Amino acid sequence: MHKVLYFALCSALLLQTGCSLKTANAKDINKTELKTTKEIQMRKVSPKMKEYLLFKSKADLSINAVTFASNDAVLTTTNLPTDVSGVSYFIWRTADGVENGKLFSSTEKEEGFSLLFGPKEFSGKRGEYQIEVYGKTITGSDELLAKSTITFQQHVPILMYHAIDDFKGEGLKELFVTPVNFEAQMQYLKDNGYTLLTFEQWGKVNKVNKPILVTFDDGMKNNMNAFRILQKLQDETFKPTATEYVIAGFIDSGSYRLTTDDIKEMVNSGIFSVQSHTMSHADLPKITNFEEELQDSRVKIEQVTGKPVIAIAYPFGHFNEQVVEETKKYYKFATTTKPGQFIEKGQPDEFLLMHRVRISYSTTIKEFAAFVETN
């Protein structure tokens, strides 16, 4: 284990000599995202670090096609320099950092130094993995030959809430979640290492541990209870975010609805992203005024928040082919009320047909834990 860690620390810096645990800090290097020659010069990094950051492949690393259902993949390295006698693959999960990388060796020279790799090597954790290929030269040194990434798609629970309040006899009881229960559910996510994201952060879903989205429909005033709870739970390590789908035409419409000031406070906190639930909560398959319900609602919300609106929740969960075609003119994401966790499969319009996990008044914490568990 110490040998692997030592190799990881040394290889991350591309030190040929003098590598020691005192001078090579892989964690710090992993957090340094230098991307341009100008930035490299500004940071005054070492020549070896410049070489690493401006790296050009010296061999061909191939990875067989990986689908959302894949549990492993075959890595092969070909067209190697003539002085390379063996190949090692240094691999780490992006979410866990280079310091948790593992070294795998291959002697299958005739098979392109092939390696069968999968999340099983990292306790079954799916997500994005970083791969570095090192060749053993005739002088005995390890030379970086190629770099790439591979992604084993993660399931993403998108939680669906409505009212966060005690039920007082008005409305549909199952649409309510009490503040006490909501706080217990968010505490569960915090205690169990979930990463709360918004649609603006979708590019991170395979780069973080246990990605999850928390969404609220209808823009109810009592969603301020959820906002206060998330504020209370926020600390240096837990950065909660959530998505509020507001009905644009109902903003400032009464004591049960969020006001402009509420929305601005939620957005300016950095916790909430405010997105669209149409202009009037229209049953979209039954309308013809799509521009008003879809585009105008987006524009109005953007005028309030000063932020782009890229997602919508279909009212009642109703949609058809025409609705999807109209929606894609204005939004990148759309959520339904169909039950289940989302996983990217590469299917047409899948980001406009996203399933959600309904959380209700009667949902117990044990049920909640089962709903958010991923594999």
C-alpha positions in Angstrom: 0.0 0.0 0.0 2.8 2.4 0.9 4.5 1.6 -2.5 1.3 2.5 -4.3 0.9 5.7 -2.4 4.5 6.6 -3.0 4.1 5.9 -6.7 1.0 8.1 -6.9 2.7 11.0 -5.2 5.7 10.8 -7.3 4.0 10.2 -10.7 1.6 13.1 -10.1 4.6 15.4 -10.1 6.6 13.5 -12.7 9.6 13.6 -10.6 12.3 11.3 -11.9 14.6 11.8 -8.9 14.3 13.0 -5.3 10.7 12.1 -4.8 9.7 12.0 -1.2 6.6 12.1 0.9 7.8 15.4 2.3 8.0 17.2 -1.0 5.2 15.5 -3.1 1.7 16.4 -1.9 -0.7 14.7 -4.3 -3.8 16.3 -2.6 -2.6 19.8 -3.2 -1.6 19.0 -6.8 -5.0 17.6 -7.5 -6.6 20.8 -6.4 -4.4 22.9 -8.7 -6.3 23.3 -12.0 -3.8 25.0 -14.2 -5.0 25.1 -17.8 -3.0 27.6 -19.8 0.6 28.4 -20.4 0.0 31.9 -19.2 -1.4 30.7 -15.9 1.5 28.2 -15.5 3.9 31.1 -15.8 1.9 33.2 -13.4 2.0 30.4 -10.8 5.7 29.9 -11.4 5.3 26.1 -11.2 8.3 23.8 -11.6 9.5 22.6 -15.0 8.3 19.1 -14.3 4.9 20.3 -13.4 4.8 22.3 -16.7 5.7 19.2 -18.5 2.9 17.3 -16.9 0.3 20.0 -17.5 1.3 20.4 -21.2 1.5 16.6 -21.6 1.1 15.1 -25.1 0.4 11.4 -25.4 3.3 9.1 -26.4 1.1 6.0 -26.8 -2.6 5.2 -27.7 -4.9 4.4 -24.8 -8.1 2.7 -25.9 -11.2 2.0 -23.9 -14.0 -0.2 -25.1 -17.5 1.3 -25.3 -19.1 1.8 -21.9 -22.9 2.0 -21.4 -24.9 3.1 -18.4 -25.2 -0.6 -17.5 -21.5 -1.5 -17.8 -19.7 -2.8 -14.8 -16.2 -2.9 -16.3 -14.2 -2.0 -19.4 -11.1 -3.2 -21.2 -8.2 -0.8 -21.3 -5.4 -1.3 -23.9 -2.3 0.7 -24.7 -0.6 0.4 -28.1 1.9 2.3 -30.3 4.3 2.5 -27.3 7.9 3.8 -27.5 10.4 1.1 -28.4 12.2 1.3 -25.0 9.1 0.4 -23.0 9.1 -3.1 -21.6 6.0 -3.0 -19.3 2.9 -0.9 -18.6 1.1 0.2 -15.4 -2.2 1.9 -15.0 -2.6 4.4 -12.2 -6.3 5.0 -11.7 -8.3 7.1 -9.2 -12.0 8.1 -8.9 -12.4 11.8 -9.5 -14.6 12.2 -6.4 -12.1 10.6 -4.1 -8.9 12.3 -5.4 -5.6 11.2 -6.7 -4.4 10.4 -3.2 -6.8 7.4 -3.2 -5.5 6.0 -6.5 -4.5 2.4 -7.2 -1.8 1.0 -9.4 -2.5 -1.9 -11.8 0.2 -3.6 -13.8 -0.3 -5.5 -17.1 2.1 -8.0 -18.8 -0.3 -8.7 -21.7 2.1 -7.3 -24.3 0.5 -9.1 -27.3 -2.9 -7.9 -26.1 -1.9 -4.3 -26.0 -1.1 -4.6 -22.2 -4.8 -5.0 -21.7 -6.5 -4.5 -18.3 -10.1 -5.4 -17.3 -11.1 -2.5 -15.0 -14.3 -1.6 -13.2 -15.8 0.1 -10.1 -15.4 -3.2 -8.2 -11.8 -2.3 -7.8 -13.0 0.7 -5.7 -15.7 -0.8 -3.5 -18.2 -0.7 -6.4 -18.3 3.1 -6.5 -19.4 4.4 -9.9 -18.6 7.7 -11.5 -15.8 9.3 -13.4 -12.3 7.7 -13.1 -9.0 9.3 -14.2 -6.5 7.0 -15.9 -2.7 7.5 -16.4 -0.6 5.0 -18.3 3.0 4.6 -17.3 5.7 2.6 -19.2 8.7 0.9 -17.7 11.7 2.0 -19.7 14.9 0.0 -20.2 16.6 2.3 -17.7 14.0 1.2 -15.1 12.2 4.6 -14.8 8.4 5.1 -15.2 7.4 7.4 -18.0 3.9 8.9 -18.4 2.6 7.7 -21.8 -1.1 8.6 -21.9 -4.0 10.0 -19.9 -7.8 9.6 -20.2 -11.0 9.3 -18.3 -13.7 6.7 -18.1 -17.2 7.2 -16.7 -19.5 4.6 -15.1 -22.8 6.5 -14.9 -24.2 7.1 -11.5 -27.9 7.0 -10.6 -29.2 10.4 -9.5 -32.3 10.6 -7.3 -34.3 13.8 -8.1 -36.5 14.3 -5.0 -39.9 15.9 -5.5 -41.4 18.0 -2.7 -44.4 20.4 -2.6 -45.4 21.9 0.7 -43.0 22.0 3.6 -45.4 22.7 6.5 -47.6 21.0 9.1 -50.8 19.8 7.6 -53.7 21.9 8.9 -56.6 20.2 7.1 -56.5 22.1 3.8 -55.2 20.7 0.6 -53.9 17.2 -0.2 -52.2 15.8 2.9 -49.7 13.7 1.0 -48.3 16.8 -0.7 -47.1 18.1 2.7 -43.9 17.2 4.4 -43.6 18.5 7.9 -40.6 20.7 8.7 -39.5 18.2 11.3 -39.5 15.4 8.8 -37.8 17.5 6.1 -35.0 18.4 8.4 -34.5 14.7 9.4 -34.4 13.8 5.7 -31.8 16.5 4.9 -29.8 15.6 8.0 -29.8 12.0 6.7 -28.3 13.2 3.4 -25.7 15.2 5.2 -24.7 12.4 7.6 -24.5 9.9 4.7 -22.2 11.8 2.3 -24.7 13.0 -0.3 -23.8 15.9 -2.6 -26.8 18.2 -3.3 -26.7 19.7 -6.8 -28.9 21.9 -9.0 -29.4 21.6 -12.8 -26.8 24.2 -13.4 -24.3 21.8 -11.8 -25.3 18.8 -13.8 -21.8 18.4 -15.2 -20.7 17.4 -11.7 -23.0 14.4 -11.3 -20.3 11.8 -12.0 -17.5 13.8 -10.4 -19.0 13.8 -6.8 -20.1 11.3 -4.2 -23.7 10.4 -4.1 -25.2 13.1 -6.3 -28.8 14.1 -5.6 -31.2 16.9 -6.5 -33.8 18.3 -4.1 -36.7 20.0 -6.0 -39.9 21.8 -4.9 -43.0 22.3 -7.1 -45.4 25.3 -7.2 -43.5 28.1 -5.4 -45.4 27.9 -2.1 -44.6 30.4 0.7 -44.0 27.5 3.1 -41.0 26.4 1.1 -39.2 29.2 3.0 -39.3 26.6 5.8 -37.1 24.3 3.7 -34.8 27.3 2.9 -34.3 28.0 6.6 -33.6 24.4 7.4 -31.0 24.1 4.6 -29.4 27.3 5.9 -29.2 25.8 9.4 -27.6 22.6 8.1 -25.0 24.4 5.9 -21.4 24.3 7.2 -17.9 24.1 5.9 -18.3 20.5 4.5 -22.0 20.4 3.7 -23.1 22.8 1.0 -26.8 22.2 0.4 -28.5 23.3 -2.8 -32.1 22.9 -4.0 -34.3 23.8 -6.9 -37.6 25.7 -6.6 -40.0 25.4 -9.5 -42.2 28.5 -9.4 -45.3 29.3 -11.3 -44.3 32.6 -12.8 -47.8 34.1 -12.9 -48.3 33.3 -9.2 -45.3 35.2 -7.9 -46.6 37.9 -5.4 -50.1 36.6 -5.8 -51.0 36.0 -2.2 -50.0 34.8 1.3 -49.6 31.2 0.1 -47.1 32.1 -2.7 -43.5 33.1 -2.7 -42.9 36.8 -3.2 -40.3 38.5 -5.3 -38.3 39.3 -2.2 -38.5 35.7 -1.0 -37.2 34.5 -4.4 -34.3 37.0 -4.4 -33.3 36.0 -0.9 -33.3 32.3 -1.8 -31.3 32.8 -4.9 -28.8 35.3 -3.4 -28.1 32.8 -0.6 -26.5 30.5 -3.1 -28.6 27.6 -1.8 -31.6 27.8 -4.2 -31.9 27.8 -8.0 -35.3 29.0 -9.1 -36.7 27.4 -12.3 -40.0 27.3 -14.1 -43.3 25.5 -13.5 -44.9 27.4 -16.4 -46.8 30.7 -16.3 -50.1 29.4 -15.0 -49.6 25.7 -14.1 -51.2 24.8 -17.4 -51.9 21.2 -18.4 -49.5 21.4 -21.3 -50.9 18.6 -23.5 -54.2 20.6 -23.7 -52.8 24.0 -24.6 -51.7 25.9 -27.7 -50.1 29.0 -26.2 -46.8 27.3 -25.6 -44.8 30.5 -26.0 -46.6 32.2 -23.1 -46.4 29.2 -20.8 -42.9 28.2 -21.6 -40.9 31.2 -22.9 -42.7 34.0 -21.1 -42.5 32.2 -17.7 -38.8 31.7 -18.2 -38.3 35.4 -19.1 -40.3 36.6 -16.1 -38.4 34.4 -13.6 -35.0 35.5 -15.1 -36.1 39.1 -14.6 -36.7 38.4 -10.9 -33.6 36.3 -10.2 -31.1 37.6 -12.7 -30.1 34.0 -13.4 -30.7 31.8 -16.4 -33.7 29.5 -16.3 -32.8 26.1 -17.8 -35.2 23.7 -16.3 -38.9 23.1 -16.0 -41.3 20.8 -14.2 -44.3 19.7 -16.2 -47.5 20.6 -14.3 -49.3 17.5 -13.1 -46.5 15.6 -14.7 -48.4 15.7 -18.0 -46.6 15.8 -21.3 -46.7 14.3 -24.8 -44.4 14.4 -27.9 -45.6 17.9 -28.8 -44.9 19.2 -25.3 -41.4 17.8 -25.4 -40.7 19.4 -28.8 -41.9 22.8 -27.6 -40.1 22.5 -24.3 -36.7 21.8 -25.9 -36.9 25.2 -27.6 -36.5 26.9 -24.2 -35.1 24.5 -21.7 -32.3 22.0 -21.3 -34.0 19.9 -18.5 -37.5 18.9 -17.8 -38.8 16.7 -14.9 -41.8 14.5 -14.8 -43.7 12.9 -12.0 -42.8 9.4 -13.2 -41.2 7.5 -10.3 -37.6 6.4 -10.2 -34.1 7.6 -10.2 -32.4 9.1 -13.2 -29.4 7.7 -15.0 -28.0 8.9 -18.3 -28.5 6.3 -21.0 -27.8 8.3 -24.1 -31.4 8.1 -25.3 -33.1 10.9 -27.3 -34.6 13.7 -25.2 -33.8 11.9 -21.9 -33.0 15.2 -20.2 -36.6 16.4 -21.0 -38.1 13.2 -19.5 -36.4 12.9 -16.1 -38.0 10.8 -13.5 -38.3 11.9 -9.9 -38.7 10.4 -6.4 -41.8 11.6 -4.7 -41.5 12.4 -1.0 -44.8 12.5 0.9 -46.4 13.3 4.3 -46.3 9.6 5.1 -42.7 8.9 4.0 -40.7 7.5 7.0 -37.0 8.0 7.4 -36.4 4.3 6.7 -38.4 4.7 3.4 -36.5 7.9 2.6 -33.2 6.1 3.0 -34.3 3.3 0.6 -35.6 5.9 -1.9 -32.2 7.7 -2.1 -29.9 4.7 -2.0 -28.1 4.1 -5.3 -26.1 1.3 -6.7 
